[in-house]
Structure formats: structure tokens, C-alpha cells
Amino acid sequence: MTALRHKLSSIRKRRKQVGVTLVELSVVLVIFGLLSWASFSAYETVAVQRERDRAMAAASEVQSNIRSFALRNGRLPCPDTSSDGNGLETLAGGVCDGATQLGWFPYLSLGMTLPNADLRARYAVFRAGTVDPLTDADLAISKERTSDQAGDLRNRDVSDLIVALNNAGRLSLDATHPYLTGDAGRAGAVNCTANRVTNVAYWIVLPLSDRDGDMSLLDVPHTKTNLCATSVATAISVNFDDVVIAEPPAQLAGWLRQTLPW
């Protein structure tokens, strides 16, 4: 009887040990799964942030080159309206066509390297030309607006662009020129019809990944025919991950004025 009790006790101990081992194994598997998920999420977050940082750096470089171009030429670049972006301004007889406000950014015309097709920026420039140079607001045209004579060093220079920027800044908000909508936050909804926030001298949109799965790297509203762009303050999300840089006319005019050597 004693031997039988001892044997039964041993069996119970073994069963108990096996039970504890299975529980422990289950806990370990759950913890391992959680750690794996956390590691993947952290990796994905880091990868997205690196991609956005890369796009932000590229957008900042584009903005810097726009300003340098403006200082040299007394106008903003003309968009590249080729189908996939050949990197060149679309000019007719050396002049930007009056109807051209939207296209790709003309990297090569500004002495920059043309990126891969999926990394090229969309670009829009404000254009509201008039016959009277004192009210003209065509930012892509070099025009004498300050009565300097032909041959004068300041004829058709950046000071004339500043006049055009000031003229543009005085115009009412108009959806037929480049403008920004909200940021899905403090600036209101991202809605190009119901929430038009401000016109800008230009905007630049750099695409990231197709995170929303709509088969386009550019997020809505950044289509190839839309003059509307999301606010530069729009937080990154599944639906909005494009990088946007823009300058209102008054802001760009102020920067150019501070940079003038006189």
C-alpha cells in the first residue's frame, strides 16, 4: 500500500510539473509575440520617420534653390509640364506660358539633380498677370515693375519680383491660383472646396509611400490637376504623408527684401 501511494504521488508530481511547464511556455510565447510586435512596430515607425526626414531635407533643398533662383532671375521657376517630369521649365520663346501654374518641379533648370521618378516633387506657382506692371502679380514672369530703364542693373531684377509678390498678397483668396487647405487639426479639415485657407506664392509637394493603398504615391488632394495642397502643418498619417512646403507672398517678399544687398 505504501509503495502504491508513493507511485501515485510521483505521478501527481510529474503531472503538476508538466502543467507548470506548459503554463510557463504559454506565457513565454505570449511575451515573445508581444516583443516581436513591438519590435516590428518600432522598426516601421523608424522607417517611416527616416523616409519623412529624407523628404523634408529634399523639400528644404528645393525651397532654397527656388529662393536663389528668384534672387538671380527676378521671378519664380516655371513648372515642368512634361508627362513624367523631365526636369526642365516649360518655356515658349524663353517665357513661361501664361496658363502654366502647375506641374513638376524643374530640377535641371535650377542646376539640381533630377531624382528618380517616384521621388519627384509637384510644384505650383502663383500667376495673376495684368497689363499694368504696378498691379501685375505673375510670379513666373520677369517684368519691370519699378520704372527702371532698360540697361539699368536693377531692370527686371528681384525688386520687381517683390512688387509682384506684394500685389499677389493683396488679392482675395482665389481657388484658380495655388492655395492651401487645412491640416485636419487647428487649421480645419483637409477640404479643398469647403476649407480654402490661403493662397501661396508657390507650394512644393514631395510624395512618400502609398500608405493608404490607393495606388498613388501622391495623397489626396495632391493630384496632377489640383492647385490645392494640404497645410504644411498637416500631421503624418495613413491618409496624409506627403511633405508640403509653401510660402505666402508676404513671407517670400520679406525674405527677399532682407537678402537684398542694398
Buried (B, 14 or more C-beta within 10 A) or exposed (E): EEEEEEEEEEEEEEEEEEEEEEEEEEEEEEEEEEEEEEEEEEEEEEEBEEBBEBBEEBBEEBBEBBBEBBBEBBBBBBBBBEEEBBBBBBBEEEEBBEEBBBBBBBBBBBEBEBBEEEBBBBBBBBBBBEEEBEBBBBBBBBBBBBEBEEEEEBBBBBBBBBBBBBBBBEBEEEEEBBBBBBBBEEBBEBEBEEBBBBBBBBBBBBBBEBBBEEEEBBBBBBBEEBBBBBBBEBEBEEBBBBBBBBBBBBBBBBBBEEEEEE
